[in-house]
């Protein structure tokens, strides 16, 4: 049983360190590796009729380390392995650009909710760092932290909902319509990642 009564109408995932292993400034689709249980969790959501989208900071574009085409190629590979996702929202800016889309600002979450026709209050964001939960809170959405070894202790302490893995994150969001979620299924240590 989940901790909340109504499961969100849409689930938004961070990309690196949440859906796929975090390869800093990855420009090569061949290096895409799904995180444990990512395929299972996304499939469960689809079976229940819950749209899934991705909200991802990609500051490598602003830093000149990646092109938008390279980011899109990696995203297409994620779609091939786990998707297709209902929406992709990417912030190409750097930390100093002052944009409203770079997490922890709410822009990506708000854009995804607009595209999917969902009130942000009826959305959830699952991510591995505090910026993901900050974006959720700023947009009025729920947030679940799934820490990896690069997640800071203070980020974990500040999070309202923390799960050891993606199946447990779904369980914390509530009862998935039509499909029971076992919080103990697949529980274990998070995979190693690196902060991008």
N, C-alpha and C positions, 0 to 999 in steps of 0.2 A: 504494500500500500504506500502511496506517496504521501508527502507532507502537505500538499495543497489539494483542494477539492477539484478544481477545474484545470484540465491540462491546457496549456497554451494553444492558440490557434495556429501559430507558426513557431518554428525553432530556427534561430540564427546561430551559425557556428563560426567561430574564429577558424582560420585555415591552419596556420603553422603552429605546431605543438598541440593542436586540438584534433583536427581531422587527419593531418599528415605530419610526419616527422619534420621537425624544424631544421631545415637546411638553410642557413643564413644567406639571403640574397640569391636564392636558387633561380638559375636561368635555364635549367635543363630538366625537361619533363621526365627523363629517364631516372632522375634521382628522387622521384616522388614515391614515398612509401607510406601507406596508410597507418595511422595509429591503431593500437589494439582495439578491437570491437567497433571501429568506426563504420565499417560496411554494415555490420549487424544492426547498429543503432539507426543509421539512416534508412535501412530497409524496413525496420520496424515502424519508423515514423511514416514512411510512404504507405505501408500496409494499412495504417490507421487513418490515412487521408490527411496527414499533417504536412503542409508544405515545409520545405527545408531550404535555407539560403545561407550564403557565406558572406561574412563581413570581415574584410582583411586590410590591415595597414601594409602598404608596400613602399616604404620610404626609399628603397633601393632605386626606384625610378627617379625621385628627386635628387638623389645622391649621384646619379649617373652610373650606377653599378648595374642597372637593369634597364631594358626598354619595356614599354607597355606590351609590345608584341611577345616578348619573352615571358612576362607575367601571364598573359593570356594563354600562352602555350602550356605553361604549368597548370593553369586552372582547367584547361581542356583535359589534361591528363587526370586531374582529380575527378572531373566529371566522368571520364571513362571508367575509373576504378570504383567510384562511390556514388556517382550521380545518375542521371543529370540533376543538378540542383535547380530550384525554381527561380533563383535570382543570385547574381554575383555582384557585390558592392565592394569596390576597391578604392582605397585612398592612395593616390600616388605622391602625396606631399611628404615633406620632412617635418621634424618636430618644430622647427623655427618658422614654418610657413604661416602659422596662425589660421589654418583652415578650420572649418566646422565639421569636416568628415573624419579627420584622424582620431581614432580612439585614444583617449577616453571621451572625446567630444561625441555627441549623439548622432552626427550626420549620417553615418552609414546605416545605423539601426533605423533611423527615421526614413531614409530612402528605401530600404528593403521593405519596411512596413507599408509605405505608400504604394510601392510597386505590387505588393501582394494583397493590398486592400484590407489590411489588418490594423486595428488600433494598437499602438505600441504597448499599451497596458495589457494586451492579450498576446504578447510575444515574450519569448525567452531567448536569452543569449547564453551560449555555453562557450567558455574560453579558458585559457590557462594562465592568464596574468591579470593584474588589477585593472589595466586599461580596458579589457573586455567588459569587466563588471562595471567599471566607471561609465562606459558608453551605455550599457543597459540602464543603469540608474538614471543617467542624464536624460534618457529618452522615455523613462517611465516604464521600462520593461523589467521582467525578472532576470536575474543573472545567477548562473551556477559556475563555480570555479572548479576545474579539474586540474589540480596542480601537477607540474612536472618538476624534476630536480632544479630547474632554473626559476621556478616561481618563488618570489621573495616571501620570507616568513611573515612580514607585515601585511602582504597582500592576502595571505591565507587567513591571518587573524582578523582582517577587516571584512572578509566575505561573510555574507549571511548564510549562503548555501555552498558547501564544499563537498565534492564527491571524489572517491578514489579513482573512478574510471567513468567512461561514457555511459555504460548501462546504469550505473548508480546515479548518474546525473539525471537521466530520464526518470528514474524512480522518485527523485527528490521533487521533480516538477509536478507530480500528481499521477493519477491513474490514466495511462494511455488508453484511449478508446478502443475497446475490443481486443486488446492484447495485454496479458499480464506482464508486468516487468518484475523480474527477480533481482533484488538489490545485491544478492550474493553472487549472481552469475557473473563470472569473469572478473570478480574482484581481485585486485592484486596491486603490485607496485606500479606506479605510472612509468611510462617509458622516458628515457633520457632525451632531453631536448636542449636547445640553446636559445637564449633570448635574441630576437632579431631587431 
